Amino acid sequence: MPNIDPNRTGQKKMKMPILVLGVVVLVAGLGTWGYLYSMNIHHTIQLGGLGLAVLGAVIAVGGAMMKTISVGGTTGTGQFACAKCGAKFGSEAALNQHTKDKHGM
């Protein structure tokens, strides 16, 4: 039976500041493009605003896909714990070897 994580700490969590930064840059880029478009400035300069918007979209997507890093010894999904002593292992094979060596089973 696999380990169940009731707190769902193994799920991906967004890095909110990076996501917000991406949205702000996206809105700034679209605003710049709209302003320059309304002034009938040369189309090459308008593309700078669209480029800024694309950069903002990439930053926002990156922030949404990033996984937060937890500091300290956490028990994430994929870790196996010894029932007798509580030692944690990254694989079932390591747990089986520990159980055989330390507990004689």
C-alpha positions as CSV (number, residue, x, y, z in Angstrom):
1,M,0.0,0.0,0.0
2,P,1.5,3.4,-1.0
3,N,2.1,6.1,1.6
4,I,-0.8,8.5,1.7
5,D,0.0,12.2,2.3
6,P,-3.0,13.7,4.2
7,N,-1.6,17.2,4.0
8,R,-1.0,17.0,0.3
9,T,2.5,18.4,0.6
10,G,3.6,16.5,-2.5
11,Q,1.3,18.6,-4.7
12,K,2.7,21.4,-6.8
13,K,2.2,24.8,-5.3
14,M,2.6,28.0,-7.2
15,K,5.2,30.6,-6.4
16,M,2.8,33.5,-6.0
17,P,5.2,36.4,-6.3
18,I,6.6,35.1,-9.6
19,L,3.1,34.6,-10.9
20,V,2.0,38.1,-9.9
21,L,5.2,39.5,-11.5
22,G,4.4,37.8,-14.7
23,V,0.8,39.1,-14.8
24,V,2.0,42.6,-14.1
25,V,4.6,42.5,-16.9
26,L,1.9,41.0,-19.2
27,V,-0.5,43.8,-18.4
28,A,2.2,46.4,-18.8
29,G,3.2,45.0,-22.2
30,L,-0.4,45.0,-23.4
31,G,-0.9,48.5,-22.1
32,T,2.3,49.7,-23.8
33,W,1.3,48.1,-27.1
34,G,-2.2,49.6,-26.9
35,Y,-0.9,53.1,-26.1
36,L,1.6,53.0,-29.0
37,Y,-0.9,51.5,-31.3
38,S,-3.4,54.4,-30.6
39,M,-0.7,56.9,-31.3
40,N,0.0,55.4,-34.8
41,I,3.7,55.0,-34.0
42,H,5.8,52.8,-36.3
43,H,4.8,49.1,-36.0
44,T,8.3,48.0,-35.1
45,I,8.2,50.0,-31.8
46,Q,4.7,48.6,-31.1
47,L,6.2,45.1,-31.3
48,G,8.3,45.9,-28.3
49,G,5.1,46.2,-26.2
50,L,3.9,42.8,-27.6
51,G,7.3,41.3,-26.8
52,L,7.0,42.6,-23.2
53,A,3.5,41.0,-23.0
54,V,4.9,37.7,-24.2
55,L,7.7,37.9,-21.7
56,G,5.1,38.5,-19.0
57,A,3.1,35.5,-20.1
58,V,6.2,33.2,-20.0
59,I,7.0,34.5,-16.5
60,A,3.5,33.9,-15.3
61,V,3.4,30.3,-16.7
62,G,6.8,29.6,-15.2
63,G,5.5,30.9,-11.8
64,A,2.4,28.8,-12.0
65,M,4.4,25.6,-12.9
66,M,7.1,26.1,-10.3
67,K,7.2,23.8,-7.3
68,T,7.8,25.4,-3.9
69,I,10.8,24.1,-2.0
70,S,10.2,23.0,1.6
71,V,13.2,23.3,3.9
72,G,13.9,20.7,6.5
73,G,13.3,17.0,6.8
74,T,9.9,16.5,5.4
75,T,8.2,13.2,4.5
76,G,7.1,13.7,1.0
77,T,5.4,11.2,-1.3
78,G,7.7,8.4,-2.3
79,Q,9.3,8.0,1.1
80,F,9.0,4.8,3.0
81,A,9.1,4.6,6.8
82,C,10.1,1.7,9.0
83,A,7.3,0.5,11.2
84,K,9.5,-0.4,14.1
85,C,11.9,2.6,14.4
86,G,10.4,5.2,12.1
87,A,13.5,5.6,9.9
88,K,12.7,7.0,6.5
89,F,14.0,5.7,3.1
90,G,13.7,6.8,-0.5
91,S,12.9,3.4,-1.9
92,E,11.2,0.2,-0.8
93,A,14.3,-1.8,-1.5
94,A,16.3,0.4,1.0
95,L,13.5,-0.1,3.6
96,N,13.6,-3.9,3.1
97,Q,17.3,-4.0,3.5
98,H,17.2,-1.9,6.6
99,T,14.4,-4.1,8.1
100,K,16.5,-7.2,7.4
101,D,19.8,-5.8,8.7
102,K,18.5,-3.9,11.8
103,H,15.4,-5.8,12.9
104,G,16.2,-9.3,11.7
105,M,13.1,-9.8,9.6
